[in-house]
Amino acid sequence: MAWPGVARSARLLGINSSGASSMLPPVFGVLFDGLAYGMLLFLLSVGQSVTLGMMNFINLAHCSFAMLGGYLTVTLMSRYGWSFFATLPCAFVVAAVVSVGFERTLFRRLYRASELDQVLLTIGIVFISVAVAAYVFGTDQQPLQLPHYLRSSLTFMGIRFAVYRLVLVGLALLITLALVIGLDYTRFGARVRAAVDNERMARGLGIDVDRTFAITFALGSGLAGLGGALAIEIVGLDPSFAFTYLIYVLIVVSVGGLGSISGSFVAAIVLGISDVAGKYYIPQLGAFLIYLVMISLLMWRPLGLLGKR
């Protein structure tokens, strides 16, 4: 994983390790950075929660759309001088539009196919996307220069809180609220659930199932593009991104539970804090702690923390 090691975490994550003037113990800084990292995991995985949890479609190419959003942000900023926040809507829209093309030509044929067919197709798309990214952009990490105010930090009771991580937390909270309301308490969300549970009945009731699925898939992939754009500053961006973070996306979705946006939100917080705290306090375990937490939680609740099925 590209998350910084313990020696660099105090500097990169904003933890104040001086201890001399801190009114709060350093654990609060670690908790905040774990929360921020968890919000990053959530932003990357929430789109998968939509497509896998609500549509029952195993889309292993999810992080390819996230990588697309990341490369688009880098290109617009470095070559065309766009501001960082101006690139975020573009990352969402472009990833959503591209995903609709895949959904209409390839994915739609496999909605009722076996899980193996879905896995083979989408993992093939991941290999292709990685090769295309390496050919177009090279294999090096892509540089990203954020505005100065996003690279600054705020100090509260002796603990420094990075502004960019505060932005991540705020965006994740807004997206969670919007998705929960939009998918659980609106007519569109009811149409999606009806189309998944009984497509024939949904068509008989006048629901445009194809259009509903296309919009849902575009929403999930657009959120992936947005998450990829937001992730560059913290985890970096290279062609291996689509493979590396697919693992963590699947962990968050499985621990949170299928069909539960709020479950993925809680799971991302738990896993993010566990990962950062483990690397800070128990460096011997390294990146393995997140897998131990995943196994423990799934043994306790096999359907996930807030899984509906």
VEXPADREN-991147 format. One record per residue: residue in one letter; x, y, z of N, C-alpha, C in turn. Coordinates in steps of 0.02 Angstrom, whole numbers, padded with zeros to 5 digits, always signed. Each point is the difference from the previous one (the first is absolute). Layout:
N
AXYZXYZXYZ/...
% end
This chain:
309
M+00043-00060+00000-00043+00060+00000+00044+00062+00000/A-00022+00053-00032+00041+00060-00008-00007+00048+00058/W-00034-00023+00054-00006+00044+00059+00067+00008+00033/P+00018+00061+00022+00067+00012+00027+00014-00041+00062/G+00064-00017+00010+00020-00038+00058+00000+00043+00062/V+00017-00032+00055-00004+00034+00065+00047+00061+00002/A+00060-00007-00027+00047+00056+00004-00025+00062-00035/R-00037-00011-00055-00024+00057-00039-00071+00020+00020/S-00036-00043+00036-00071+00013+00013-00011+00063+00041/A+00045+00014+00048-00010+00059+00041+00005+00064-00042/R+00042-00003-00051+00007+00060-00043-00055+00003-00052/L-00013-00055-00034-00048+00001-00055-00072+00002+00024/L-00014-00031+00056-00069-00004+00024-00017+00058+00046/G+00049+00040+00019-00014+00059+00040+00001-00011+00074/I+00026-00056+00023+00002-00013+00072+00055+00041+00032/N-00017+00035+00053+00049+00040+00036+00033-00045+00051/S+00063-00017-00012+00036-00046+00044+00046+00035+00049/S-00002+00066+00002+00045+00035+00045-00018-00013+00073/G-00066-00001+00015-00022-00017+00067+00011+00055+00051/A+00040+00050-00014+00017+00050+00050-00059+00044+00017/S-00034+00026-00052-00055+00047+00011-00068-00030-00014/S-00002-00065-00013-00064-00031-00017-00043-00008+00061/M-00062+00025-00004-00048-00008+00055-00039-00065-00008/L+00002-00031-00060-00033-00063-00013+00054-00053-00011/P-00011-00061+00023+00049-00053-00013+00006-00015-00074/P+00057-00025-00023+00010-00013-00071-00051-00048-00030/V-00032-00040+00042-00048-00048-00027-00057+00035-00037/F-00016+00062+00019-00053+00036-00035+00022+00017-00072/G+00063+00015-00009+00025+00012-00067-00002-00063-00042/V+00018-00057+00031-00003-00064-00036-00072-00017-00018/L-00046+00011+00046-00071-00013-00013-00026+00043-00058/F+00020+00063+00000-00023+00044-00054+00027-00023-00067/D+00064-00018-00002+00029-00021-00063-00029-00067-00023/G-00015-00044+00049-00034-00062-00017-00069+00013-00027/L-00035+00049+00029-00065+00019-00025+00004+00028-00071/A+00050+00043-00012+00008+00028-00067+00017-00054-00051/Y+00043-00047+00019+00016-00055-00045-00062-00044-00012/G-00039-00011+00052-00062-00037-00008-00048+00034-00047/M-00003+00067+00003-00044+00036-00046+00025-00006-00072/L+00066-00003-00008+00027-00011-00067-00020-00069-00026/L+00005-00051+00043-00022-00067-00020-00074-00001-00017/F-00039+00038+00039-00072+00002-00014-00014+00033-00067/L+00033+00056-00014-00011+00034-00063+00019-00044-00060/L+00051-00042+00009+00019-00045-00053-00048-00059-00007/S-00031-00021+00054-00040-00061+00000-00075+00011-00004/V-00024+00062+00013-00072+00010+00004-00034-00015-00067/G+00034+00013-00056-00029-00017-00064-00009-00075-00008/Q+00048-00039+00026-00007-00073-00002-00057-00023+00044/S-00011+00036+00055-00057-00016+00043-00066+00008-00038/V-00002+00048-00045-00061+00012-00040-00009-00055-00052/T+00052-00014-00040-00007-00048-00054-00005-00072+00025/L+00042-00018+00048-00001-00068+00025-00056-00010+00049/G-00010+00048+00045-00050-00007+00052-00071+00006-00025/M-00012+00044-00049-00068+00011-00022-00016-00036-00066/M+00050-00011-00042-00012-00030-00066+00022-00073-00003/N+00035-00024+00051+00025-00069+00001+00047-00014-00058/F+00037+00051-00021+00047-00008-00054+00071+00006+00027/I+00041-00051-00012+00069+00000+00026+00044+00037-00050/N+00015+00062+00015+00039+00042-00045+00070+00009+00027/L+00045-00044-00020+00069+00006+00022+00037+00056-00036/A-00031+00028-00051+00030+00057-00036-00016+00066+00034/H-00028-00002+00060-00020+00061+00034+00059+00049+00008/C+00057-00026+00021+00057+00045+00011+00032+00023-00065/S-00018-00031-00056+00022+00027-00064-00033+00067-00014/F-00063+00006+00019-00035+00065-00006+00029+00050+00050/A+00020-00025+00059+00033+00045+00048+00066+00025-00028/M+00037-00045-00031+00064+00019-00030-00011+00050-00057/L-00054-00009-00038-00016+00048-00053-00012+00069+00028/G-00037+00005+00056-00011+00064+00032+00064+00031+00024/G+00045-00041+00026+00064+00025+00024+00043+00028-00056/Y+00006-00037-00054+00041+00024-00056-00031+00061-00033/L-00066+00004-00002-00032+00059-00028+00016+00062+00042/T-00003-00007+00065+00016+00056+00045+00072+00023-00010/V+00047-00047-00002+00070+00017-00010+00010+00036-00067/T-00032-00026-00053+00008+00030-00066-00028+00070-00003/L-00060+00010+00026-00032+00066-00002+00040+00051+00040/M+00029-00021+00056+00038+00047+00042+00068+00015-00029/S+00036-00051-00022+00069+00010-00022+00006+00028-00070/R-00045-00019-00045+00005+00021-00069-00043+00060-00017/Y-00056+00007+00034-00048+00052-00018-00012+00051+00056/G+00034-00008+00056-00003+00050+00053-00065+00004+00037/W-00040-00052+00000-00063+00000+00037+00014+00000+00075/S-00046+00029+00038+00004-00006+00072-00021-00069+00023/F+00023-00020+00058-00014-00068+00024-00075-00013+00007/F-00036+00046+00030-00072-00010+00011-00039+00001-00065/A+00025+00035-00051-00034+00000-00065+00005-00067-00035/T+00053-00038+00015+00008-00065-00032-00044-00054+00030/L-00023+00009+00061-00038-00053+00034-00066-00016-00035/P-00041+00051-00018-00061-00016-00038+00015-00034-00067/C+00054+00021-00032+00019-00031-00064+00019-00073+00010/A+00037-00015+00054+00017-00070+00014-00062-00042+00010/F-00049+00027+00036-00063-00036+00011-00036-00012-00066/V-00009+00053-00040-00040-00004-00061+00033-00045-00051/V+00064+00008-00012+00035-00039-00051-00001-00075+00018/A+00014-00016+00063-00002-00070+00022-00071-00028-00008/A-00050+00040+00016-00069-00023-00007-00018-00012-00073/V+00019+00046-00044-00017-00007-00071+00036-00060-00031/V+00064-00008+00015+00037-00057-00026-00030-00066+00025/S-00021-00001+00063-00029-00061+00028-00066-00018-00033/V-00038+00051-00021-00063-00014-00034+00013-00035-00066/G+00054+00020-00035+00018-00035-00061+00016-00073+00012/F+00037-00014+00053+00015-00070+00017-00064-00036+00022/E-00042+00034+00037-00061-00032+00025-00046-00020-00057/R-00007+00044-00049-00046-00014-00055+00027-00052-00049/T+00066-00004-00007+00029-00046-00050+00022-00067+00030/L+00022+00000+00063+00028-00061+00029-00036-00023+00064/F-00003+00044+00049-00023-00022+00065-00073-00021+00000/R-00041+00034-00039-00072-00015-00001-00013-00073-00019/R+00043-00028-00041-00009-00070-00022+00012-00050+00056/L+00031+00023+00054+00020-00046+00053-00037+00011+00066/Y-00051+00041+00001-00036+00012+00062-00029-00064+00028/R-00024-00044-00042-00029-00063+00022+00047-00059-00010/A+00063+00015-00017+00049-00054-00009+00028-00022+00067/S+00042-00050-00002+00031-00025+00062+00052+00048+00026/E+00016-00006+00064+00051+00042+00029+00068-00008-00034/L+00014-00062-00022+00064-00012-00034+00005+00039-00064/D-00054+00002-00039+00001+00038-00063+00011+00074+00014/Q-00032+00027+00051+00008+00070+00017+00072+00014+00022/V+00028-00044+00039+00069+00009+00024+00049-00002-00058/L-00007-00048-00044+00048-00007-00055-00002+00060-00047/L-00060+00025-00015-00005+00057-00045+00031+00062+00033/T-00021+00015+00061+00022+00063+00031+00074-00001+00018/I+00027-00058+00020+00072-00002+00015+00040+00007-00065/G-00027-00023-00056+00033+00012-00064+00003+00073-00017/I-00054+00037+00016-00001+00072-00012+00053+00035+00043/V+00011-00026+00060+00052+00029+00043+00069-00007-00032/F+00015-00060-00025+00065-00010-00034+00008+00048-00059/I-00053+00008-00039+00003+00045-00057+00011+00073+00022/S-00036+00021+00052+00007+00069+00024+00070+00013+00027/V+00029-00048+00034+00068+00008+00026+00049+00007-00057/A-00008-00041-00052+00045+00004-00057-00007+00066-00037/V-00062+00024-00008-00011+00063-00034+00030+00058+00040/A-00010+00000+00066+00028+00053+00043+00076+00001-00003/A+00031-00060+00001+00073-00003-00004+00025+00025-00067/Y-00036-00014-00053+00021+00021-00067-00006+00076-00008/V-00056+00028+00025-00013+00072-00011+00039+00043+00049/F+00001-00020+00064+00029+00044+00052+00067-00025+00027/G+00021-00060-00019+00061-00027+00028-00013-00035+00066/T+00051-00028+00029-00007-00038+00062+00019+00039+00062/D+00020+00062-00007+00020+00039+00058-00060+00028+00038/Q+00012+00018+00063-00051+00033+00040-00016+00068-00031/Q-00064+00016-00003-00020+00064-00029+00003+00056+00052/P+00033+00055-00016+00005+00055+00048-00065+00039+00003/L-00016+00024+00060-00060+00041+00009+00017+00055+00050/Q-00008+00062-00020+00014+00057+00043-00065+00032+00022/L-00019-00012+00061-00062+00029+00026+00011+00073+00017/P-00055+00039+00002+00007+00070+00023+00028+00003+00070/H+00032+00056+00015+00034+00007+00064-00048-00009+00059/Y-00061+00026-00007-00045-00003+00057-00022-00072+00015/L+00002-00045-00050-00016-00070+00013+00059-00038+00029/R+00060+00026-00009+00060-00032+00027+00017+00026+00070/S-00039+00046+00025+00013+00028+00066-00034-00043+00053/S+00006+00021+00062-00030-00037+00055-00026+00049+00052/L-00047-00024+00040-00028+00038+00055+00021-00032+00065/T+00014+00041+00050+00022-00026+00064-00055+00010+00052/F-00018-00054+00034-00051+00003+00052+00026-00037+00060/M+00009+00036+00055+00024-00028+00063+00065-00039-00010/G+00044+00028-00041+00066-00030-00009+00005-00054-00052/I-00056-00019-00031+00000-00051-00052-00013+00032-00067/R+00042-00015-00049-00008+00027-00067-00046-00045-00042/F-00049+00032-00031-00047-00036-00043+00008+00026-00071/A+00019-00044-00045+00011+00020-00070-00066+00021-00032/V+00001+00057-00034-00061+00027-00030-00028-00048-00053/Y+00044-00030-00039-00025-00044-00053-00038-00059+00029/R+00023-00026+00057-00035-00056+00031-00067+00021+00030/L-00004+00062+00023-00064+00027+00022-00049+00004-00058/V+00026+00020-00058-00042+00002-00060-00025-00070-00018/L+00043-00050+00004-00020-00068-00014-00057-00022+00046/V+00008+00013+00064-00051-00019+00049-00066+00034-00017/G+00002+00065-00015-00061+00037-00015-00034-00026-00062/L+00038-00013-00054-00029-00026-00061-00031-00068+00010/A+00034-00043+00038-00027-00067+00012-00066+00004+00038/L-00005+00045+00049-00062+00007+00037-00057+00024-00045/L+00014+00048-00044-00051+00025-00045-00022-00053-00050/I+00047-00038-00027-00017-00053-00048-00041-00055+00033/T+00020-00018+00061-00038-00051+00036-00072+00021+00012/L-00009+00061+00023-00067+00026+00012-00041+00001-00064/A+00030+00024-00055-00036+00004-00063-00019-00069-00026/L+00045-00049+00005-00015-00066-00025-00053-00036+00042/V+00006+00006+00066-00050-00033+00043-00069+00027-00014/I-00005+00067-00006-00066+00030-00015-00023-00019-00070/G+00046+00004-00049-00019-00012-00069-00018-00072-00016/L+00034-00048+00032-00011-00070-00017-00049-00035+00047/D-00008+00026+00060-00045-00033+00048-00067+00034+00008/Y-00005+00064-00018-00061+00037+00015-00029+00035-00061/T+00019-00020-00060-00027+00031-00059-00031-00053-00046/R-00039+00023-00048-00031-00045-00048+00052-00034-00043/F+00054+00035-00016+00053-00030-00042+00031-00060+00036/G+00015+00008+00064+00028-00056+00038-00047-00059+00002/A-00065+00013+00007-00049-00054-00001-00001-00035-00067/R+00007+00038-00054+00002-00030-00067+00060-00045-00009/V+00057+00021+00025+00060-00041-00005-00009-00066+00037/R-00025+00004+00061-00009-00061+00039-00052-00046-00033/A-00053+00029-00027-00050-00040-00033+00028-00034-00062/A+00040+00037-00039+00029-00028-00062+00048-00057+00015/V+00036+00005+00056+00047-00053+00019-00037-00061+00027/D-00049+00011+00042-00035-00056+00032-00043-00039-00050/N-00035+00035-00045-00044-00035-00047-00005+00043-00063/E+00045-00012-00047+00003+00042-00060-00064-00005-00041/R-00027-00059-00007-00061-00008-00041-00058+00039+00030/M-00008-00006+00065-00054+00037+00034+00010+00075-00006/A+00064+00022+00007+00014+00072-00006-00017+00026-00069/R+00016-00039-00052-00018+00022-00067-00076+00002-00009/G-00034-00048+00031-00072+00000-00004-00032+00059+00034/L+00033+00028+00050-00025+00060+00034+00019+00064-00035/G+00034-00006-00057+00017+00060-00039+00068+00030+00016/I+00041-00035+00038+00067+00025+00016+00047-00013-00058/D+00035+00051-00022+00050-00008-00053+00064-00029+00033/V+00004-00066+00001+00054-00034+00035+00068+00016-00030/D+00005+00000-00066+00064+00014-00032+00025+00070+00018/R-00044+00048-00002+00019+00069+00017+00019+00006+00074/T-00038-00034+00042+00014+00002+00072+00069-00029+00015/F+00016-00057-00031+00064-00031+00011+00057+00043-00027/A-00011+00031-00057+00052+00043-00030+00015+00059+00046/I-00053+00031+00028+00010+00057+00045+00036-00022+00063/T-00021-00057+00027+00032-00026+00061+00073-00015-00011/F+00016-00032-00056+00069-00017-00015+00041+00063-00011/A-00029+00049-00034+00035+00064-00011+00014+00034+00067/L-00048-00002+00046+00010+00029+00066+00057-00033+00037/G+00001-00067+00001+00054-00035+00034+00068+00013-00030/S+00004+00000-00066+00065+00011-00033+00021+00073+00005/G-00048+00046-00003+00017+00071+00010+00029+00012+00068/L-00028-00031+00051+00027+00006+00067+00070-00031+00004/A+00012-00052-00038+00068-00029-00003+00048+00051-00029/G-00020+00033-00055+00043+00051-00030+00015+00056+00048/L-00050+00021+00037+00010+00053+00051+00047-00024+00054/G-00009-00062+00023+00044-00027+00052+00072-00005-00024/G+00009-00020-00064+00068-00005-00027+00033+00068-00003/A-00038+00051-00019+00029+00068-00003+00021+00024+00070/L-00040-00016+00049+00015+00022+00068+00056-00041+00033/A+00013-00059-00026+00049-00044+00031+00071+00015-00019/I+00011+00037-00054+00068+00008-00026+00047+00030+00052/E-00023+00051+00034+00044+00036+00046+00025-00045+00056/I-00040-00050+00020+00019-00041+00057+00034-00064-00021/V-00026-00036-00049+00027-00066-00016+00038+00000-00066/G+00000+00055-00037+00037+00001-00063-00041-00030-00057/L+00028+00003-00060-00034-00026-00059+00050-00027-00050/D-00008-00063-00017+00038-00032-00053-00044-00054-00030/P+00022-00034-00054-00044-00049-00032-00021-00059+00044/S+00036-00013+00054-00019-00056+00043-00058+00018+00047/F-00022+00062-00002-00053+00024+00045-00063-00044-00005/A-00019-00019-00061-00062-00037-00010+00002-00068+00033/F+00059-00029+00006+00007-00065+00034+00009+00009+00076/T+00043+00046+00018+00019+00008+00071-00060+00015+00043/Y-00040+00049-00020-00054+00022+00043-00066-00036-00011/L-00002-00043-00050-00058-00044-00007-00007-00044+00061/I+00056-00023+00027-00002-00044+00059-00032+00037+00059/Y+00019+00062+00011-00026+00037+00057-00073+00019-00010/V-00018+00013-00063-00071+00014-00014-00043-00060+00016/L+00022-00059-00020-00038-00061+00014-00003-00015+00075/I+00054+00016+00036+00000-00010+00072-00053+00044+00033/V-00001+00064-00019-00048+00046+00029-00072-00022-00014/V-00014-00019-00062-00068-00020-00018-00021-00063+00036/S+00046-00049+00005-00018-00063+00032-00008+00009+00076/V+00042+00039+00031-00007+00011+00072-00061+00043+00015/G-00015+00049-00041-00059+00041+00011-00064-00037-00011/G-00001-00047-00048-00060-00038-00015-00031+00022-00065/L-00022-00049-00040-00030+00015-00065-00065+00039+00009/G-00010+00049-00043-00061+00038+00000-00004+00054+00053/S+00056+00015+00033-00002+00049+00055+00053+00053-00011/I-00021+00060-00018+00046+00056-00007+00028+00019+00069/S-00044+00003+00049+00022+00018+00067+00047-00053+00028/G-00011-00064-00019+00045-00052+00023+00070+00009-00028/S+00005+00019-00064+00066+00014-00029+00032+00060+00033/F-00040+00049+00019+00027+00058+00034+00031-00019+00067/V-00037-00039+00039+00025-00022+00065+00061-00045-00009/A-00003-00046-00048+00057-00045-00011+00062+00038-00020/A-00007+00051-00043+00058+00039-00021+00032+00036+00059/I-00041+00026+00047+00027+00032+00059+00039-00049+00043/V-00030-00058+00013+00032-00051+00042+00065-00023-00032/L-00001-00015-00064+00059-00025-00034+00054+00053-00006/G-00020+00062-00014+00048+00054-00007+00037+00014+00065/I-00038+00005+00055+00031+00012+00065+00044-00059+00020/S-00023-00061-00012+00039-00059+00017+00066-00002-00038/D-00003+00017-00065+00060-00003-00041+00051+00052+00021/V-00023+00062+00008+00047+00054+00019+00027-00011+00071/A-00043-00017+00047+00022-00011+00068+00048-00059+00004/G-00014-00052-00038+00044-00058+00001+00069+00016-00027/K+00003+00039-00054+00065+00018-00028+00037+00049+00044/Y-00036+00038+00039+00032+00049+00044+00025-00031+00064/Y-00042-00044+00030+00016-00028+00065+00029-00071-00005/I-00018-00038-00051+00026-00068-00007+00029-00008-00070/P+00055+00032-00014+00028-00001-00068+00020-00070-00022/Q+00010-00046+00047+00020-00068-00020-00054-00034-00042/L-00063+00017+00014-00054-00030-00039-00007+00031-00069/G+00023+00062-00007-00003+00033-00064-00071+00005-00026/A-00008-00016-00064-00066+00005-00032-00044-00061+00012/F+00024-00047+00041-00038-00062+00010-00058+00009+00049/L+00003+00052+00041-00052+00008+00052-00069+00008-00030/I-00005+00034-00057-00066+00012-00030-00033-00067-00019/Y+00040-00049-00018-00028-00066-00017-00022-00037+00063/L+00038+00008+00054-00021-00031+00063-00066+00030+00024/V-00007+00065-00006-00063+00032+00020-00057-00024-00045/M+00012-00006-00065-00051-00024-00045-00023-00071+00018/I+00048-00044+00012-00017-00069+00017-00040-00003+00064/S+00022+00038+00050-00034-00001+00065-00072+00025-00007/L-00010+00055-00036-00067+00027-00008-00046-00046-00039/L+00027-00031-00052-00042-00045-00040-00015-00065+00037/M+00045-00022+00044-00016-00058+00041-00054+00017+00051/W+00000+00062+00023-00051+00022+00048-00067+00012-00035/R+00003+00034-00057-00061+00014-00039+00012-00018-00073/P-00015-00062-00019+00015-00024-00068-00034+00041-00055/L-00057+00032+00015-00034+00041-00050+00026+00071-00002/G+00050+00016+00040+00026+00068+00004-00031+00037+00058/L+00028+00058+00015-00023+00038+00059-00073+00019-00005/L-00021+00024-00059-00070+00021-00009-00029-00031-00063/G+00023-00060-00017-00022-00032-00061-00074-00019+00003/K-00033+00007-00057-00071-00014-00005-00013-00070-00028/R+00052-00031-00026-00009-00068-00027+00068-00035-00003/
% end
